[in-house]
């Protein structure tokens, strides 16, 4: 357990750095927005392209992981819809509020997932996260937009699914890296080195941006919704991915990686979507912040338990 905690300390120190920098106002709001855009459109896509380009998809582990994520995301998205009526009735949530619960449960933070797996599992862990991004990003984004169109306040902005997905740099880079890999396209070495240098900045800057995006205020009237969403996301999702991975033939360290991927908190991008499309942005801010804080405890716990049960397999 101590080894897991020590491995995760640098990750949370970078997140904390983002919190401190935002509060110290060393960077203007426009500066943070510029960093977010650079990260979203350049740094993160470069890391994804190179990771998928170099990945070995020939083993059985890759196909089993692909099946795990495909079935897993289908179950998660369907469960989020099925739970709408009972959860809304139990907690007295409005439709816009439940749209934030839905996003808080279904979205996941790829920056944290990549940082954790790279730190603990090296290149093999990065490949599994890249497969998760390739399989899960499009369905999650489509579902989020559709749910907000359905449940959001009608004065929210209209969104184009084709534009959101077709021009999403994360989706495009995941597809590009996979195609380059499958077609065995040779890339000029200096170009590879340049892309690698750009991609190396993605994780540290991404984690700092996660911290800068946290909103410490917590709406006490929504504590039940925040707690339930955190339990489903931080504990239920890793359990589901591990169970599916085991059913599809994964074993040993691959199951530990599945647990780590599932255990990360929701993605901050849901706040912008909720704000633009008439969702409950304040509730989503509380959900995402609470999950980020709670994950300091739950991620090491989930990884430790998975290691105890599966690492020796």
C-alpha positions as CSV (number, residue, x, y, z in Angstrom):
1,X,0.0,0.0,0.0
2,X,2.8,2.4,0.9
3,X,4.5,1.8,-2.5
4,X,1.2,2.7,-4.3
5,X,0.7,5.8,-2.3
6,X,4.3,7.0,-2.9
7,X,3.9,6.4,-6.6
8,X,0.8,8.6,-6.7
9,X,2.2,11.4,-4.6
10,X,3.8,13.2,-7.6
11,X,0.5,13.1,-9.4
12,X,-1.4,14.7,-6.6
13,X,1.3,17.2,-6.0
14,X,1.0,18.4,-9.6
15,X,-2.8,18.7,-9.1
16,X,-2.2,20.6,-5.9
17,X,0.2,22.9,-7.8
18,X,-2.6,23.8,-10.1
19,X,-4.9,24.6,-7.2
20,X,-2.2,26.9,-5.7
21,X,-1.4,28.6,-8.9
22,X,-5.0,29.3,-9.7
23,X,-5.6,30.8,-6.2
24,X,-2.3,32.8,-6.4
25,X,-3.5,34.3,-9.7
26,X,0.0,34.1,-11.2
27,X,-1.8,33.2,-14.4
28,X,-4.7,35.2,-15.7
29,X,-8.0,33.5,-16.6
30,X,-7.2,34.0,-20.3
31,X,-3.8,32.4,-19.7
32,X,-5.5,29.3,-18.2
33,X,-7.9,29.1,-21.1
34,X,-5.0,29.3,-23.5
35,X,-3.2,26.5,-21.7
36,X,-6.3,24.4,-21.7
37,X,-6.7,24.9,-25.5
38,X,-3.0,24.0,-26.1
39,X,-3.4,20.9,-24.0
40,X,-6.6,19.8,-25.6
41,X,-5.6,20.6,-29.2
42,X,-1.8,19.8,-29.2
43,X,-0.1,18.2,-26.1
44,X,-2.7,15.5,-25.4
45,X,-3.3,14.5,-29.0
46,X,0.5,14.3,-29.6
47,X,0.8,11.9,-26.7
48,X,-2.2,9.8,-27.9
49,X,-1.0,9.5,-31.5
50,X,2.5,8.4,-30.5
51,X,1.2,6.0,-27.8
52,X,-1.2,4.3,-30.2
53,X,1.3,4.3,-33.1
54,X,3.8,2.4,-30.9
55,X,1.3,0.1,-29.3
56,X,1.4,-3.7,-29.9
57,X,-2.2,-4.7,-30.7
58,X,-1.2,-8.2,-31.8
59,X,-1.6,-9.9,-28.3
60,X,-4.7,-11.3,-26.9
61,X,-4.6,-8.7,-24.1
62,X,-5.4,-5.9,-26.6
63,X,-8.5,-7.6,-28.0
64,X,-9.7,-8.5,-24.5
65,X,-9.1,-4.9,-23.3
66,X,-11.0,-3.6,-26.3
67,X,-14.0,-5.9,-25.5
68,X,-13.8,-4.9,-21.8
69,X,-14.0,-1.2,-22.6
70,X,-16.7,-1.6,-25.3
71,X,-19.0,-3.6,-23.1
72,X,-18.1,-1.6,-20.0
73,X,-19.0,1.8,-21.5
74,X,-22.3,0.4,-22.9
75,X,-23.2,-0.8,-19.4
76,X,-22.2,2.4,-17.7
77,X,-24.1,4.6,-20.2
78,X,-27.2,2.4,-20.0
79,X,-27.1,2.3,-16.2
80,X,-26.9,6.0,-16.0
81,X,-30.1,6.2,-18.0
82,X,-31.9,3.4,-16.1
83,X,-31.1,5.1,-12.7
84,X,-32.6,8.5,-13.7
85,X,-36.1,7.9,-12.3
86,X,-35.2,6.1,-9.0
87,X,-32.3,8.4,-8.2
88,X,-34.2,11.6,-9.1
89,X,-37.1,10.5,-7.0
90,X,-35.0,9.4,-4.0
91,X,-32.9,12.6,-4.0
92,X,-35.4,15.1,-5.3
93,X,-33.3,16.0,-8.3
94,X,-34.5,18.1,-11.2
95,X,-33.8,17.0,-14.8
96,X,-30.8,19.4,-15.2
97,X,-29.4,18.2,-11.9
98,X,-29.6,14.6,-12.9
99,X,-27.8,15.4,-16.2
100,X,-24.9,16.5,-14.0
101,X,-25.1,13.2,-12.0
102,X,-25.1,11.4,-15.3
103,X,-22.0,13.2,-16.5
104,X,-20.3,12.7,-13.2
105,X,-20.9,9.0,-13.3
106,X,-20.1,8.3,-17.0
107,X,-17.2,10.6,-17.8
108,X,-13.6,9.8,-16.7
109,X,-10.4,11.9,-16.5
110,X,-7.9,10.6,-19.1
111,X,-5.2,12.9,-17.9
112,X,-5.2,11.2,-14.4
113,X,-5.6,7.7,-15.9
114,X,-2.6,8.2,-18.2
115,X,-0.4,9.7,-15.4
116,X,-1.2,6.9,-13.0
117,X,-0.7,4.0,-15.5
118,X,2.5,5.6,-16.9
119,X,3.9,6.0,-13.4
120,X,2.9,2.5,-12.1
121,X,2.8,0.3,-15.2
122,X,4.9,2.0,-17.9
123,X,4.3,1.7,-21.6
124,X,1.9,-1.3,-21.2
125,X,-0.4,0.7,-19.0
126,X,-0.4,3.6,-21.4
127,X,-1.5,1.3,-24.2
128,X,-4.5,0.1,-22.3
129,X,-5.5,3.7,-21.5
130,X,-5.1,4.6,-25.1
131,X,-7.4,1.7,-26.1
132,X,-9.9,2.9,-23.5
133,X,-9.8,6.4,-25.0
134,X,-10.2,5.0,-28.5
135,X,-13.2,2.9,-27.5
136,X,-14.9,5.1,-24.9
137,X,-14.5,8.8,-25.9
138,X,-17.0,8.9,-28.7
139,X,-19.9,7.1,-26.9
140,X,-19.4,9.1,-23.8
141,X,-19.4,12.4,-25.6
142,X,-22.4,11.5,-27.7
143,X,-24.3,10.3,-24.7
144,X,-23.4,13.5,-22.7
145,X,-24.7,15.8,-25.4
146,X,-27.8,13.7,-26.0
147,X,-28.7,13.6,-22.2
148,X,-28.1,17.3,-21.9
149,X,-30.3,18.0,-25.0
150,X,-33.0,15.9,-23.3
151,X,-32.7,17.0,-19.7
152,X,-31.0,20.4,-19.9
153,X,-32.9,23.7,-19.6
154,X,-34.2,24.7,-22.9
155,X,-32.3,28.1,-22.9
156,X,-29.1,26.1,-23.1
157,X,-27.0,26.4,-26.3
158,X,-27.7,24.0,-29.1
159,X,-24.9,21.5,-29.9
160,X,-24.1,19.7,-33.1
161,X,-23.1,16.0,-32.4
162,X,-21.3,15.8,-35.7
163,X,-19.3,18.9,-35.0
164,X,-18.5,17.9,-31.4
165,X,-17.3,14.5,-32.3
166,X,-16.0,15.0,-35.9
167,X,-13.8,17.9,-34.8
168,X,-12.8,16.5,-31.4
169,X,-9.0,16.4,-31.4
170,X,-8.9,13.6,-28.9
171,X,-11.1,11.4,-31.2
172,X,-9.1,12.4,-34.3
173,X,-5.7,11.7,-32.7
174,X,-6.9,8.4,-31.3
175,X,-8.1,7.4,-34.8
176,X,-4.9,8.7,-36.5
177,X,-2.6,6.9,-34.1
178,X,-4.5,3.6,-34.6
179,X,-4.6,3.9,-38.4
180,X,-0.8,4.7,-38.5
181,X,-0.2,1.6,-36.4
182,X,-2.5,-0.8,-38.3
183,X,-1.1,0.4,-41.7
184,X,2.5,0.3,-40.4
185,X,3.2,3.7,-41.8
186,X,6.9,4.6,-41.2
187,X,7.4,8.0,-39.6
188,X,10.6,10.0,-40.1
189,X,12.6,9.7,-36.9
190,X,13.1,13.5,-36.3
191,X,9.3,14.0,-36.6
192,X,8.7,11.2,-34.1
193,X,11.2,12.9,-31.7
194,X,9.4,16.2,-32.1
195,X,6.0,14.7,-31.4
196,X,7.4,12.8,-28.4
197,X,8.8,16.1,-27.0
198,X,5.4,17.7,-27.4
199,X,3.6,14.7,-25.9
200,X,5.9,14.7,-22.9
201,X,4.4,18.0,-21.7
202,X,0.8,16.6,-21.8
203,X,0.7,14.8,-18.5
204,X,2.3,17.4,-16.2
205,X,0.4,20.3,-17.7
206,X,-2.8,18.3,-17.8
207,X,-2.6,17.5,-14.1
208,X,-1.8,21.1,-13.2
209,X,-4.9,22.1,-15.3
210,X,-7.0,19.5,-13.4
211,X,-6.0,21.3,-10.1
212,X,-6.7,24.7,-11.6
213,X,-10.1,23.6,-12.7
214,X,-11.3,22.5,-9.3
215,X,-13.9,24.5,-7.6
216,X,-13.6,24.1,-3.8
217,X,-17.1,25.3,-2.9
218,X,-19.5,22.4,-2.2
219,X,-23.3,22.9,-2.3
220,X,-24.4,21.2,0.9
221,X,-28.0,20.8,-0.4
222,X,-26.6,18.4,-3.0
223,X,-24.4,16.3,-0.7
224,X,-26.4,13.1,-1.3
225,X,-26.2,13.4,-5.1
226,X,-22.4,14.2,-4.8
227,X,-21.8,11.2,-2.5
228,X,-23.9,8.8,-4.5
229,X,-22.2,9.8,-7.8
230,X,-18.7,9.5,-6.2
231,X,-19.5,6.0,-4.9
232,X,-20.8,4.8,-8.3
233,X,-17.8,6.4,-10.2
234,X,-14.9,5.7,-7.9
235,X,-15.9,2.3,-6.6
236,X,-18.5,0.8,-8.9
237,X,-16.8,1.5,-12.3
238,X,-13.4,-0.1,-11.3
239,X,-15.3,-3.1,-10.0
240,X,-17.2,-3.4,-13.3
241,X,-14.1,-3.1,-15.5
242,X,-12.2,-5.7,-13.4
243,X,-15.1,-8.1,-13.6
244,X,-15.4,-7.6,-17.3
245,X,-11.7,-7.9,-17.9
246,X,-11.6,-11.1,-16.0
247,X,-14.5,-12.5,-18.0
248,X,-12.8,-11.6,-21.2
249,X,-9.6,-13.4,-20.2
250,X,-7.4,-10.6,-18.7
251,X,-5.3,-11.6,-15.8
252,X,-2.5,-10.4,-13.5
253,X,-1.2,-6.9,-13.9
254,X,-3.7,-6.1,-16.7
255,X,-6.6,-6.4,-14.2
256,X,-4.7,-4.0,-11.9
257,X,-4.5,-1.6,-14.8
258,X,-8.2,-2.0,-15.4
259,X,-8.9,-1.1,-11.8
260,X,-6.7,2.0,-12.0
261,X,-8.3,3.2,-15.2
262,X,-11.8,2.7,-13.7
263,X,-10.9,4.4,-10.4
264,X,-10.1,7.9,-11.8
265,X,-12.6,10.8,-11.2
266,X,-14.8,12.4,-13.7
267,X,-13.5,14.8,-16.3
268,X,-13.7,18.5,-15.8
269,X,-14.9,19.1,-19.4
270,X,-18.4,18.2,-18.2
271,X,-18.7,21.6,-16.4
272,X,-18.4,23.5,-19.7
273,X,-20.9,21.3,-21.4
274,X,-23.4,21.6,-18.5
275,X,-23.0,25.4,-18.5
276,X,-23.5,25.7,-22.3
277,X,-26.4,23.3,-22.6
278,X,-28.5,24.2,-19.6
279,X,-27.4,21.5,-17.2
280,X,-26.7,22.1,-13.5
281,X,-23.1,23.4,-13.8
282,X,-22.9,24.2,-10.1
283,X,-23.8,20.6,-9.1
284,X,-21.3,19.3,-11.6
285,X,-18.6,21.5,-10.2
286,X,-19.4,20.0,-6.7
287,X,-19.4,16.5,-8.1
288,X,-16.1,16.8,-10.0
289,X,-14.3,18.5,-7.1
290,X,-15.6,16.0,-4.5
291,X,-14.5,13.1,-6.7
292,X,-11.0,14.6,-7.2
293,X,-10.6,14.9,-3.5
294,X,-12.0,11.5,-2.6
295,X,-9.9,9.8,-5.2
296,X,-6.8,10.6,-3.2
297,X,-8.0,7.8,-0.9
298,X,-10.0,5.6,-3.3
299,X,-7.5,5.3,-6.1
300,X,-4.7,3.9,-3.9
301,X,-7.2,1.7,-2.1
302,X,-8.6,0.2,-5.4
303,X,-5.1,-0.3,-6.9
304,X,-3.8,-1.9,-3.7
305,X,-6.8,-4.3,-3.4
306,X,-6.5,-5.2,-7.1
307,X,-2.7,-5.8,-6.7
308,X,-3.4,-8.1,-3.7
309,X,-5.9,-10.2,-5.6
310,X,-4.5,-10.2,-9.1
311,X,-0.9,-9.1,-9.4
312,X,0.5,-12.5,-8.5
313,X,-1.8,-14.3,-11.0
